[in-house]
């Protein structure tokens, strides 16, 4: 590698050399040699020293404050812009504005006290002979750009590598529903079944107080009514795990990628499926498509017309306000490609800009929605109660993992879901 000319390039060179040594040991399935440990530590110390000198050279506190207001004063991650652009595009497709950037699940895990205690017990990396048993780490499920973390014996994160791509689908339903929290294992709420509004003008005096069947014309005030049903939803557990090598615990970047790009995402993917179509039996949620009392909209002329009629039903039957139209990707595509008799696109067309909407309402695209079906709803009347947003645990006490130098990385969340006003959810059939 040619000699670096700038402090930033020198810092990157030292970190790259340290990662190369770690990768060589990993490929050969062995621990670091004493010489390699010394060399890695030397490169990390040199990079840290250059980093300190760069920060000292900045000098101008006003400039540092300005930089920090825009993000971390660390070298800019070239993948960060792509991540932000992807988040913005996701918001455009769903009509939901991306939330302020927060720490990711993996970042919160490796910054937790539990992980730091574990790492401090392995200052030279995690040996294959070491026993691994950590307390569960409650990390939540927040999306964020990733930042640097340095711990003794841990291989630093590669900021220059492209962000890993997970094979999972786009998630959008959680952005629509009302999200709350619960500290118990059972959530009790009132589901609204019907409402009768008998409000009417009445005279100020009675005309016939002895009338056996008084009317509003005789000054009797009418009675309106609400019909509620008490419902209870048990908190359900969604979990999965995968195997990893003990050596991978020394690579913070790999560990964080494992948690963020697979374990956490897998939980949220199943969570979305349960909210939409959970069967309501066993450990399944009572999903929107299976709960009783929702409103149906039959196919009418075209998917576009059908959705418009469903919007009306949300207002007139569900007594709500449409906040989003959830569609399968193939139906979303069909809306984008819809043309008039002269082959002109009804919508923005291939070069249009702005959020994706239908009749002015945001379109939430999710593979959890069955093809040929749209859920047009006032999504505020569906509630997700988080009991434990996400918990990560690591252990080698599974099967023969101890003698095979493997660990199980377990992720789980606990939550309950309920539809408070089913009539506000219109299930539209988009198939002729």
C-alpha positions as CSV (number, residue, x, y, z in Angstrom):
1,X,0.0,0.0,0.0
2,X,1.5,3.4,-0.9
3,X,2.4,5.8,1.9
4,X,-0.6,7.9,2.8
5,X,-0.2,11.7,2.4
6,X,-3.0,13.1,4.7
7,X,-3.7,12.3,8.3
8,X,-7.1,10.9,7.4
9,X,-5.5,8.6,4.8
10,X,-2.9,7.5,7.4
11,X,-5.6,6.8,9.9
12,X,-7.5,4.7,7.4
13,X,-4.3,2.9,6.4
14,X,-3.6,1.8,10.0
15,X,-7.2,0.5,10.5
16,X,-7.1,-1.3,7.1
17,X,-3.9,-3.1,8.1
18,X,-5.5,-4.2,11.4
19,X,-8.6,-5.5,9.7
20,X,-6.4,-7.4,7.2
21,X,-4.6,-9.2,10.0
22,X,-7.9,-10.1,11.6
23,X,-9.4,-11.3,8.3
24,X,-6.3,-13.5,7.7
25,X,-6.8,-15.2,11.1
26,X,-10.5,-15.6,10.5
27,X,-10.0,-17.2,7.1
28,X,-7.5,-19.7,8.7
29,X,-9.9,-20.4,11.5
30,X,-7.4,-19.7,14.3
31,X,-6.7,-17.3,17.1
32,X,-4.4,-14.4,16.8
33,X,-0.8,-15.1,17.3
34,X,1.0,-13.1,20.0
35,X,2.8,-11.1,17.2
36,X,-0.5,-10.4,15.5
37,X,-2.1,-9.1,18.7
38,X,0.8,-6.8,19.2
39,X,0.6,-5.6,15.6
40,X,-3.1,-5.0,15.7
41,X,-2.9,-3.1,18.9
42,X,0.0,-1.0,17.4
43,X,-2.1,-0.1,14.4
44,X,-5.2,0.8,16.5
45,X,-3.1,2.9,18.8
46,X,-1.5,4.7,15.9
47,X,-4.9,5.4,14.3
48,X,-6.2,6.7,17.7
49,X,-3.2,9.0,18.0
50,X,-3.7,10.4,14.5
51,X,-7.4,10.9,15.3
52,X,-6.5,12.9,18.4
53,X,-4.0,15.0,16.5
54,X,-6.6,15.7,13.8
55,X,-9.1,16.8,16.4
56,X,-6.5,19.1,18.1
57,X,-5.5,20.6,14.8
58,X,-9.1,21.6,14.1
59,X,-8.7,24.3,16.8
60,X,-11.6,26.4,15.8
61,X,-14.4,25.6,18.3
62,X,-17.0,27.3,16.2
63,X,-16.1,25.1,13.2
64,X,-16.3,22.0,15.4
65,X,-19.7,23.0,16.8
66,X,-20.9,23.5,13.2
67,X,-19.6,20.1,12.2
68,X,-21.1,18.4,15.2
69,X,-24.5,20.0,14.5
70,X,-24.4,18.2,11.1
71,X,-23.4,14.9,12.6
72,X,-20.4,13.1,14.0
73,X,-17.1,14.9,13.6
74,X,-15.6,11.6,12.5
75,X,-14.7,11.0,8.8
76,X,-17.8,11.0,6.8
77,X,-19.1,7.5,6.0
78,X,-19.7,7.3,2.2
79,X,-22.6,5.0,2.8
80,X,-24.4,7.5,5.1
81,X,-25.8,9.5,2.2
82,X,-27.1,6.4,0.5
83,X,-28.8,5.3,3.8
84,X,-30.4,8.7,4.2
85,X,-31.5,8.7,0.6
86,X,-33.0,5.2,1.0
87,X,-34.8,6.4,4.1
88,X,-36.2,9.4,2.3
89,X,-37.3,7.3,-0.6
90,X,-39.1,4.9,1.8
91,X,-40.9,7.9,3.3
92,X,-41.9,9.1,-0.1
93,X,-43.4,5.7,-1.0
94,X,-45.3,5.5,2.3
95,X,-46.1,9.1,2.7
96,X,-44.5,9.0,6.2
97,X,-41.7,11.5,7.0
98,X,-38.6,9.7,8.3
99,X,-38.1,10.2,12.0
100,X,-35.0,11.8,13.4
101,X,-32.0,9.6,13.1
102,X,-31.4,7.5,16.2
103,X,-29.0,4.7,17.2
104,X,-29.6,1.4,15.7
105,X,-30.3,-1.8,17.6
106,X,-26.8,-3.2,17.0
107,X,-25.2,0.2,18.0
108,X,-27.2,0.2,21.3
109,X,-26.2,-3.4,21.9
110,X,-22.4,-2.9,21.5
111,X,-22.7,0.3,23.6
112,X,-24.6,-1.4,26.4
113,X,-23.0,-1.9,29.8
114,X,-23.5,-5.7,29.5
115,X,-21.5,-5.8,26.3
116,X,-18.8,-3.5,27.6
117,X,-18.4,-5.7,30.7
118,X,-18.1,-8.8,28.4
119,X,-15.6,-7.0,26.1
120,X,-13.5,-5.9,29.1
121,X,-13.1,-9.5,30.1
122,X,-11.6,-10.3,26.7
123,X,-9.1,-7.5,26.1
124,X,-7.3,-9.5,23.4
125,X,-10.5,-10.7,21.6
126,X,-12.8,-13.6,22.3
127,X,-10.8,-16.9,22.4
128,X,-12.5,-20.0,21.1
129,X,-11.8,-21.6,24.5
130,X,-13.7,-18.8,26.3
131,X,-17.2,-19.5,27.8
132,X,-19.8,-17.1,26.5
133,X,-22.8,-16.2,28.7
134,X,-24.1,-12.7,28.7
135,X,-27.1,-11.1,30.4
136,X,-29.8,-10.1,28.0
137,X,-29.5,-6.6,26.6
138,X,-32.6,-4.5,26.1
139,X,-31.8,-2.5,23.1
140,X,-35.1,-1.4,21.5
141,X,-35.7,-1.3,17.7
142,X,-34.6,2.1,16.5
143,X,-33.2,2.7,13.0
144,X,-30.1,4.9,12.8
145,X,-26.9,5.6,11.0
146,X,-24.0,3.7,12.6
147,X,-21.1,5.3,14.5
148,X,-17.7,4.3,15.7
149,X,-17.2,2.3,18.9
150,X,-13.7,1.3,20.2
151,X,-13.2,-1.4,22.9
152,X,-10.1,-3.3,23.9
153,X,-9.5,-6.4,21.8
154,X,-12.4,-5.6,19.4
155,X,-11.7,-5.1,15.7
156,X,-13.0,-1.6,14.8
157,X,-15.9,-1.0,12.4
158,X,-15.0,-0.7,8.7
159,X,-16.4,2.7,7.7
160,X,-15.2,2.5,4.2
161,X,-17.0,-0.8,3.3
162,X,-20.4,-0.6,1.6
163,X,-23.4,-1.1,3.8
164,X,-24.6,-4.8,3.8
165,X,-27.8,-5.4,2.0
166,X,-30.3,-7.6,3.8
167,X,-32.6,-9.7,1.6
168,X,-35.7,-8.6,3.5
169,X,-38.6,-6.5,2.3
170,X,-39.6,-3.0,2.8
171,X,-41.6,-2.4,6.1
172,X,-44.3,0.3,6.4
173,X,-47.3,-0.9,8.4
174,X,-45.8,0.0,11.8
175,X,-45.5,3.6,10.6
176,X,-49.3,3.8,10.2
177,X,-50.6,2.3,13.4
178,X,-50.7,3.9,16.9
179,X,-47.7,2.7,18.9
180,X,-47.8,2.6,22.7
181,X,-46.2,0.7,25.5
182,X,-47.3,-1.6,28.3
183,X,-45.7,-2.9,31.4
184,X,-48.0,-5.9,31.9
185,X,-48.5,-9.2,30.1
186,X,-52.2,-8.4,29.3
187,X,-53.6,-5.3,27.6
188,X,-57.3,-4.5,28.2
189,X,-59.1,-2.0,26.0
190,X,-62.6,-1.1,24.8
191,X,-63.4,-2.0,21.2
192,X,-66.1,0.2,19.6
193,X,-68.7,-1.8,17.8
194,X,-71.4,0.8,17.0
195,X,-72.6,4.3,17.7
196,X,-76.1,5.8,17.5
197,X,-76.5,9.5,17.3
198,X,-80.1,10.5,18.2
199,X,-79.4,14.2,18.8
200,X,-82.3,16.4,17.8
201,X,-83.8,19.8,18.6
202,X,-86.4,19.8,21.4
203,X,-88.7,22.5,22.7
204,X,-88.0,24.1,26.0
205,X,-91.3,23.1,27.7
206,X,-93.4,20.0,27.9
207,X,-96.7,19.9,26.0
208,X,-98.1,16.7,27.5
209,X,-96.2,15.4,30.6
210,X,-98.7,12.6,30.9
211,X,-98.0,11.1,27.5
212,X,-97.1,7.4,27.8
213,X,-94.8,7.5,24.8
214,X,-93.1,10.9,24.9
215,X,-91.4,12.3,21.8
216,X,-88.8,15.0,21.2
217,X,-91.6,17.3,20.1
218,X,-93.0,17.1,23.6
219,X,-89.7,18.2,25.1
220,X,-88.2,14.9,25.9
221,X,-84.5,14.8,25.1
222,X,-83.4,11.8,23.0
223,X,-80.8,9.3,24.1
224,X,-77.8,8.4,22.0
225,X,-75.6,5.3,22.5
226,X,-72.2,3.7,22.1
227,X,-71.7,0.0,22.0
228,X,-68.4,-1.2,23.3
229,X,-66.9,-4.6,23.8
230,X,-64.2,-5.2,26.4
231,X,-61.2,-6.9,24.8
232,X,-58.0,-8.3,26.2
233,X,-54.9,-9.0,24.2
234,X,-52.1,-11.1,25.7
235,X,-48.6,-9.9,25.1
236,X,-47.0,-12.3,22.5
237,X,-43.3,-13.1,22.0
238,X,-41.7,-13.1,18.6
239,X,-38.1,-14.5,18.5
240,X,-35.5,-16.1,16.4
241,X,-31.8,-16.9,16.7
242,X,-28.8,-17.8,14.6
243,X,-25.4,-19.3,15.1
244,X,-22.1,-17.3,15.0
245,X,-18.5,-18.1,15.6
246,X,-16.9,-17.0,18.9
247,X,-14.4,-15.2,16.8
248,X,-17.1,-13.0,15.3
249,X,-17.8,-11.5,18.7
250,X,-14.4,-9.8,18.4
251,X,-15.5,-8.1,15.2
252,X,-17.8,-5.2,16.2
253,X,-18.8,-4.4,12.7
254,X,-19.8,-8.0,11.9
255,X,-21.7,-8.3,15.2
256,X,-23.6,-5.1,14.7
257,X,-24.4,-6.1,11.1
258,X,-25.7,-9.4,12.3
259,X,-28.0,-7.7,14.8
260,X,-29.2,-4.8,12.6
261,X,-29.4,-6.4,9.2
262,X,-30.9,-9.7,10.2
263,X,-32.0,-10.4,13.7
264,X,-33.8,-7.1,14.4
265,X,-35.2,-6.8,10.8
266,X,-36.5,-10.4,11.0
267,X,-38.4,-9.6,14.2
268,X,-40.1,-6.5,12.6
269,X,-40.9,-8.4,9.4
270,X,-42.8,-11.0,11.4
271,X,-44.4,-8.3,13.5
272,X,-45.8,-6.7,10.4
273,X,-47.2,-10.0,9.1
274,X,-48.9,-10.6,12.5
275,X,-50.5,-7.1,12.5
276,X,-52.0,-7.7,9.1
277,X,-53.0,-11.3,9.0
278,X,-52.4,-12.9,12.4
279,X,-54.9,-15.7,12.9
280,X,-55.8,-14.8,16.5
281,X,-55.1,-18.3,17.8
282,X,-52.3,-19.6,19.9
283,X,-49.4,-17.1,20.0
284,X,-50.7,-15.2,17.0
285,X,-52.0,-11.6,17.0
286,X,-55.6,-10.9,15.9
287,X,-54.6,-9.3,12.6
288,X,-56.6,-6.7,10.7
289,X,-57.6,-9.2,8.0
290,X,-58.9,-11.7,10.6
291,X,-60.6,-9.5,13.2
292,X,-64.4,-9.4,13.0
293,X,-66.3,-6.1,12.3
294,X,-64.2,-4.7,9.5
295,X,-65.9,-3.2,6.4
296,X,-65.8,-4.8,3.0
297,X,-65.6,-3.0,-0.4
298,X,-66.3,-5.1,-3.5
299,X,-64.5,-4.5,-6.8
300,X,-66.1,-1.6,-8.7
301,X,-65.0,-0.7,-12.3
302,X,-61.3,-0.5,-11.6
303,X,-58.8,-0.6,-8.6
304,X,-58.7,3.2,-8.7
305,X,-62.5,3.5,-8.4
306,X,-62.7,0.7,-5.8
307,X,-60.2,2.5,-3.6
308,X,-62.1,5.7,-3.9
309,X,-65.3,4.0,-2.8
310,X,-63.4,2.4,0.2
311,X,-62.2,5.9,1.2
312,X,-65.9,7.0,1.4
313,X,-66.7,3.9,3.5
314,X,-64.0,4.8,6.0
315,X,-65.8,8.1,6.5
316,X,-69.5,7.0,6.4
317,X,-69.3,3.5,7.9
318,X,-66.1,3.6,10.0
319,X,-66.7,7.3,11.0
320,X,-63.0,7.9,10.6
321,X,-60.5,9.7,8.3
322,X,-58.4,7.8,5.9
323,X,-54.7,8.0,6.9
324,X,-53.2,5.6,4.4
325,X,-53.9,2.9,1.8
326,X,-51.9,-0.3,2.2
327,X,-51.1,-2.3,-0.9
328,X,-49.1,-5.2,-2.1
329,X,-46.2,-4.2,-4.4
330,X,-47.8,-5.7,-7.5
331,X,-51.0,-3.6,-6.9
332,X,-48.9,-0.5,-6.2
333,X,-47.2,-1.1,-9.5
334,X,-50.5,-1.5,-11.3
335,X,-51.6,2.0,-10.0
336,X,-48.3,3.5,-11.2
337,X,-48.8,2.0,-14.7
338,X,-52.4,2.9,-15.1
339,X,-53.0,4.9,-18.3
340,X,-55.9,6.6,-20.1
341,X,-57.1,5.8,-23.6
342,X,-54.2,7.7,-25.1
343,X,-51.6,5.8,-23.0
344,X,-51.0,8.8,-20.7
345,X,-50.2,7.9,-17.1
346,X,-52.9,8.8,-14.6
347,X,-50.3,9.4,-11.9
348,X,-46.8,11.1,-11.9
349,X,-45.4,8.8,-14.6
350,X,-41.9,7.4,-14.6
351,X,-40.2,10.8,-14.2
352,X,-42.6,12.4,-11.7
353,X,-41.4,13.6,-8.3
354,X,-43.0,13.7,-4.9
355,X,-44.6,11.1,-2.6
356,X,-46.7,8.2,-3.9
357,X,-50.4,8.8,-3.2
358,X,-53.8,7.7,-4.3
359,X,-56.7,10.2,-4.2
360,X,-54.4,12.4,-2.1
361,X,-53.8,9.7,0.6
362,X,-50.3,8.0,1.1
363,X,-49.8,4.6,-0.2
364,X,-48.0,2.2,2.2
365,X,-46.5,-0.7,0.2
366,X,-46.0,-4.0,2.0
367,X,-45.7,-7.7,1.1
368,X,-47.7,-8.4,4.2
369,X,-50.8,-7.2,2.3
370,X,-52.2,-10.0,0.0
371,X,-52.0,-9.3,-3.7
372,X,-55.4,-8.1,-5.0
373,X,-56.4,-6.5,-1.7
374,X,-56.1,-3.0,-0.3
375,X,-56.6,-1.9,3.3
376,X,-58.0,1.6,3.3
377,X,-58.3,2.8,6.9
378,X,-58.1,5.2,9.6
379,X,-55.0,3.5,10.9
380,X,-55.1,5.4,14.2
381,X,-57.6,2.8,15.4
382,X,-55.1,0.0,15.4
383,X,-52.7,-0.1,18.3
384,X,-49.4,-1.8,18.9
385,X,-48.3,-2.0,22.5
386,X,-44.6,-2.6,23.0
387,X,-43.7,-4.7,26.1
388,X,-40.1,-5.2,25.2
389,X,-39.1,-3.6,21.9
390,X,-36.1,-5.9,21.4
391,X,-33.8,-8.0,23.5
392,X,-30.4,-9.5,22.4
393,X,-28.8,-12.4,24.3
394,X,-25.6,-14.3,23.4
395,X,-24.6,-17.7,24.8
396,X,-22.6,-20.9,23.9
397,X,-24.9,-23.0,26.2
398,X,-26.9,-24.5,23.3
399,X,-26.6,-28.1,22.1
400,X,-22.9,-28.8,21.4
401,X,-22.0,-25.1,20.6
402,X,-19.4,-25.0,23.4
403,X,-17.2,-27.7,21.9
404,X,-17.8,-26.4,18.4
405,X,-16.7,-22.8,19.3
406,X,-20.1,-21.4,18.3
407,X,-22.5,-19.1,20.1
408,X,-26.2,-18.5,19.7
409,X,-27.3,-14.9,19.2
410,X,-31.0,-14.7,20.2
411,X,-33.3,-11.7,19.5
412,X,-36.8,-11.4,20.7
413,X,-39.5,-8.8,21.3
414,X,-42.8,-8.9,23.2
415,X,-45.8,-6.9,22.1
416,X,-49.6,-6.9,21.9
417,X,-51.9,-5.7,19.0
418,X,-55.5,-4.7,18.9
419,X,-58.0,-3.1,16.5
420,X,-60.0,-0.5,18.5
421,X,-62.5,0.3,15.8
422,X,-62.7,-2.5,13.2
423,X,-65.3,-0.6,11.1
424,X,-62.7,2.0,10.3
425,X,-60.7,-0.6,8.3
426,X,-62.1,-1.2,4.8
427,X,-60.9,-4.3,3.1
428,X,-61.1,-3.6,-0.6
429,X,-61.1,-6.3,-3.3
430,X,-59.0,-5.0,-6.3
431,X,-59.6,-8.1,-8.4
432,X,-62.4,-8.0,-11.1
